[in-house]
Every structure is written in structure tokens, then in C-alpha cells.
Amino acid sequence: MFVSTTLLTAALALAPVAIAQVSEGFESGWDKTAWPIYATDCNQGGKVTLDTSQAHTGKNSIRVDGAGGFCGHIFVGTTNVPKGELYVRTWLKASKALTDSHVSFITMTDSAQAANKHLRIGGQSKILMYNRETDDATLPDLSPQGIATSAALKTNVWTCFEYHLGTDGTVETWLNNATIPGLTVKSGVSNPNAAQWQRGGSKPKITGVYFGWESYGGDTNTFWYDDIVISGSRVGC
């Protein structure tokens, strides 16, 4: 069987784009060039280390000790992200429960917002939420009804956290393979608790994904991250 040289060349050229993804379990250690520390503005007390004592799989994970207050923030991540649809999967473990205070454990540089502004994932009112830095919009709305449609983050147990950011403004979020309704904005899916988020009309353009800790009050926490995948399609838990 013969294959057209033109078609084969075209297929090979497209293949890396179609299947390209970042997959990191830190089993070979922490490559600080590929996964640099990210701490904008200031960093007073936050720390990132390679933890060889515990992991979701294998023997290594990344440990982030986040200090209290904005300057206690620190993240580690990559700018090697898809330019279109973005899917992120990480196994994570938190030492403390989310409180009423606003915190972030994932931050993303977002060129759709004002310069140096971020799309953030974290917690407030004891539940998981998104926060858009430019206008401080949250997903879900932090009303009693909105809070009830999100989920809490269990402590001291490895948890699979996934999300999808679409070029059309879609937001999808899963916790241990279960959809979180309050953290979903998608055509054809009703979310009555996304009014604040949708008023902004922003369609994220993510240029970097970073895992760590940022507190806007006095909260401190330790997070572990392992088996991270950043891709143009969902990989699941």
C-alpha cells in the first residue's frame, strides 16, 4: 500500500500539534528550567520543594508551603500551554481546608485581561471558585445558592482536579471525575449562579499555568501537586 508523500508530510507536520501535551510526575526530579518558580511582585515566606516522601504515584511530588498574606505567595508552573482549548489535570493534596478567606492555588497569566492580570482558581466561603483579577468576578456567584453549587476540597488526601477553558469562553470543572455545576459555563448548560462571571464576557487566553498558593488575608497552607497534564484535550483522572 502506497501513501501520498504530500499527505504523509502534512500528517506528520500536524501530529505534534494535535497530540502535544505537558505531562509531569516529577519522577526525574524538579526541572527548574521547564518548571520555574513564579512569584509576581513579591515573595516573603513562600517555598517550593521537591518532596521525595510522598506522591500520588511514584515517589516524588512538588510541595508548596504558602505563607500568609499576598507577599507569602509562590507558584511553580509552565508557559508550555496550548494556544486553543486548554485542559489541565492535576492530582493535589491540601493540608488545611479552604476557609471563608479568598485564596488561590492555581494562577494563570491571561492575555485577555489587562496587563499582568491573572485568571485564578482557589477558594472562598469554604468552596472552590474561579476569580478574574481584572474585575474581581467570581464563578460561582458567592450567594448561598451559588456556594451550594460548588464543592469543598478534602484535606490530606490526593484529589483529582481538572478544568477546561475553551476559546468560546467555556469553563468546565471536575473533581474526582464529577462535574462541579457551579464551576461550569457552557453553551446549552444553564448556570443561574454565573451572572457576575458572564457579565464580563471575557474569553480567557492563557499563556501560563502555575500551581502554588496565594492568600489575600492571613491564611497559610501546604499543597502537594503530582501527575500534572496540560493538554488540548481532556485526559481524565
N, C-alpha and C positions, 0 to 999 in steps of 0.2 A: 504494500500500500504506500503510495507516494503522497506527501503533503506539500502544498504550495509553499515555496520559500517565503513568499510575501506574507502569507497568513501566519506561518510559523514565527517569522520575525516580529510581526505585530503582536502575536500572543505572548511571546517572551518579553516584549517591551512592556506590556500591560501587567504581566503576572506579579512583579514586585509591588506594584501599586495596589492590586486587588487583595493580596494576602499579607502585605506588610503590617506588622504589629510589634509592639514592645511587650515582651514577656520577661518578668524578672522575679526570681525567688531568692536572690542573694546567696545562692549556694557556693558561688565562686568568690564571695566576699562583696564588699561595697565598692563599686567603681565610682569614685567621686567625680570623675570627668563626665561620665554618662549620667550620673545621678548627683548633681551638685546640691549643696545647701542653698536654700532660698529664704532670705530674711530681709524684706524691704524695710527701709527707713532706719530701723534699729533692732538690736537683738541683745537683750540683757537677761541672761539666765537660761534660755532655751538650749537644749542639747540634743544632737542626733548621734547615735552609735549603732554599730553592728552588734546585734545580740546573738551570741552563739549558744545561749542557754535554753532558748525556746523558739518554736516556729510553728506555722500551720502545717507545712510539710518540710521534710529535710531537717536541717539543723540550725539554719540562720533566719533571722528576720531583722528588720530595721526598727529600732526603738527610738521614740521621740519623747523626751521629757520636756513638757511645756511649762514654762513659768507663768506666774500671774501677771495680768496687765498686758497692754498692747505690745510693749517692748520685750515681753517674755516670749514672743512668738518665734517659731522656727519651722521650716519645712524642708523637705528633700524631694526632688522630682526631676522632670524631663521636659524638654521642648520638642521632643520627637513624637509629635501627635499628628493624626490625620487632619487634612485640610477640610474635609467634608463632614460626614457623620462621625460622631465621636462616641465610642463605648468604652467605659472604664469599669474594670472589676478589680477589687482588692479584698483580700481577707484581712481583717483588722481585729484588734482587741484593745479595749479601753479599761484602765484600772479603776476609773470612777464613773459614776452615772452622770449624764447630762443634767444640768440644773436649770433654774429659771434664767440664768445669765446667758448672754449671747456669746457663743464661741464658734470657731471653725476648726475642722480637722482636715479639710481639703480646700485648697485655694487654686484658682485658675486665672492666668492672665487672659484677658478678654478684649480683643481689639474692637469689638462692637460697642464698648463703653468708652468713657473718657480716658485719656492717657493715664496709665499706671493704676487703673481700677480693675477690680477682680470680681469674678463670679465665685461665690464661696458656698461650701456645704459644711454644715455644722449643726448646732443645736441652740434652742431657746425654748423656754416654757417646758423643759424636760423632754422635748421631742426633736426628731431630725427635721431639718429645714434647709432650704436654699436662701441665699441672700445676695442681692445685686448691689454692689458697693456704690455705684453712681447715684441711685435714687433710694437706696436702703430698702427696696422692696423685698418682701419675703414670700416664699412659697412653702407651705400654705399661708393664707391669712392667719394671723395669730389670734383668732377669735376662739371661743370654746369649741365651736363647730369645726373650725379648721384644725385645731390642735388634735381633735379626736380622729381626724383622718390621716394623721401621720403615725409614727411609731417611735417607741423608745429604743435606746441602744443598750443591750445587755452588757454587763461588766464581767471582766475576767474570763471571757470565753471567746474563741475565734468565731467571727461572724463574717459571712459573705455579703459584701455591699457592692451593688452595681448601679450604674446610671448611663443614660443615653441622652446626648444633646444633639438635636437634629438641625439641619440647615434652615428648616422652616420654623424654628422656634420650639420644636417638640422637646419636652422633658419627660423622661421615664426613669423610674427608680425602683429597685428591687432590694429586698432584704431577705437573705437566705432563699432566693428564688421567688419570693412572694412580692407581688406588686404593692407599692405603697400608694393608695389612691390620692392622698393629699399632695404627693410629690409627683403628680402626673399632669402634664399639659400636652394634649394631643388632639389632632383633628378627629372629630367623631366621638370623643370621650368627654363627658361632662365633668367639670370640676368647679362646683359653685364656690369653692374656697380658694380660688386663684385670682380673684378680682384685682388685687393690688399688683400681682405679678404681671398680669396680662395688660394692664393699663400702660405699662412701659413699652410694650410692643417690641422689646429687644430680642434679636436673634443672635445668640452667642457665636463668637468667632474665637475659639480657644487656641492659644498659641503655646501654652504650657500647663502642665498638671503637676501639682505639688501636694505632698502628704505630710501632715505635721500637726501643729497646734497653734491657735491664736485665740487669746482671751481679751474681751473688751471690758472686763471687770477684774476681779481678783482670782477667778477660777484657775486652778492648776490641774494637770492631768498627765498621765503617761499612756501613749498609744504605741501599739506594735502593728507593723504592716508587713504582709508577705504575699507571695503569689499574685503580683500585680500584672494585669494585662491592660494595655491601651490599644484599641483597635478600631477599624472602620465597621465592624460587625460584632454582634453580641457573641460572647463565648460561654456565658453562663457560669454557674458555680462549679 
